[in-house]
């Protein structure tokens, strides 16, 4: 099938010449249009190689935006008026009456050739601008997720694809993860089974682009082609993003088309974008890794290694903040200290390893049953401490008793018994006339805890100043 040519001419002699010209010319496929409405409709639906239009055909104007192809004007009748109309419409190529086949043949070939050349350079210019723009954008941010989405979005803007995504593969795992796709910026960690994506596995192994022109005939896709048919995918392109001869972050660019294979130009463009993005991606992932390591170190610095809850260092940091707030605004601040009863017996009976497991279970149980605003930490050995901001004494007592009773009912896996453990609890509260500093608050809670242990354990004792002022006694089961 030859190049498609749309023809809109009503003048009999010109129309007769055009029909005779295209008769028997296999390099062209002419379509004669009878009215202007049909012509405009065809121009919107199709992209012909050229448009031949008569200046006496009654057409109002052929704007550049309506064209999408080169235009050759046919001037017959009043030459002066015809040429004026040609000039008004910005048409560069035209033939004059009397018409000659050689003249039209030359004008048609030149017009198509020039238009294709202009389109080619325009496309190359746009692609170059895209690469420059993308390079600037990915260099201006250290957020890998933003960079990845920018890459797939830019490619989808330039190439008509049904899918365009970046895949992450960690080591030799069976699964891959979609970390960016132009279809939905919110998709960031969709799991893929690599057994269903042989083209990705091949790119991973070869570290070279993998081009699937037609999934129906390519042997690589033999086992999965039936699953892809309903999706309307025909051609697939997988390009590894490589930095210093290594596939950085094991990332792969995967695009898919529903019709036609990828052109050489499209493949080169994807390669160019991948190469332009590699350095910025490397820096972004390096930055993310450093930030991640920093977060891990910060968490380790405030976490008790054995129990996984806050350590005493972080507790004192928060205590300073909450104590100052309590003093400044005269709001209640409660402190609860726990001691696991007869913990030495657990170590002697089951061993220190089981004892450590009990400490961890205890800590995790209490943390799950306290508010996010509370600060729970390991104080040392089998002693734990809980800070309750903006909590009066009644609330602290209720919290302590709730936890004490729950721990008695909880079945500790480490002990392999159907009973829990008992704890002794001491409570202190500020404002209090005896508590002047944050250390006084802890000392008073510790003193109350010591009293609870001396009175037989498995009970809650409130610091004496508060207890005496409120006429409270010890609380026990």
Number of C-alpha atoms within 10 A of each C-alpha: 7 11 14 17 19 24 22 24 26 19 16 9 13 21 17 12 14 20 13 12 15 16 11 10 11 11 11 15 17 22 14 16 17 13 14 16 10 12 18 14 11 15 16 12 8 11 15 19 22 23 25 22 23 23 27 20 15 13 15 11 14 16 12 13 7 12 16 18 21 22 25 22 24 27 25 21 14 11 13 11 14 20 19 12 18 22 11 12 15 14 17 12 17 21 18 17 13 11 16 12 14 10 12 19 13 10 16 22 12 14 21 18 14 13 18 15 12 12 14 12 12 12 14 14 12 13 21 15 12 18 23 13 13 19 20 14 16 24 17 11 15 18 16 21 16 15 23 24 23 19 26 24 19 19 22 19 11 15 15 16 18 16 17 27 25 25 26 20 20 12 11 9 9 12 16 24 18 20 21 29 25 22 15 11 16 11 14 17 13 11 13 16 12 16 13 16 16 16 21 24 19 15 18 22 9 11 18 15 22 19 18 21 18 20 19 18 11 13 11 15 18 12 12 15 19 12 11 14 13 8 10 13 22 20 21 22 24 28 23 27 28 22 17 9 8 11 16 18 18 18 23 27 25 23 26 21 21 17 15 11 17 23 10 8 12 17 16 12 20 26 18 15 23 21 17 18 24 21 18 22 27 19 17 21 17 15 15 15 12 12 12 12 12 12 12 11 12 11 13 14 14 18 20 19 12 13 19 18 19 23 23 19 16 16 20 15 11 14 22 14 11 20 23 14 16 17 15 9 8 13 16 20 24 26 25 29 29 24 25 21 19 13 18 13 11 16 15 11 11 12 12 13 10 17 21 18 17 23 21 17 17 20 21 14 16 18 19 9 12 15 11 9 10 16 20 25 27 25 19 12 11 20 19 22 25 23 24 23 19 16 19 16 19 9 12 22 21 11 16 22 17 12 18 23 18 17 19 15 14 15 15 19 14 16 16 9 10 10 14 18 21 21 26 27 35 29 30 32 26 25 19 13 8 14 17 13 14 16 14 15 26 24 15 24 27 24 19 25 29 18 22 24 20 10 13 11 21 21 23 28 29 28 23 20 16 19 16 11 8 9 9 13 12 15 14 16 8
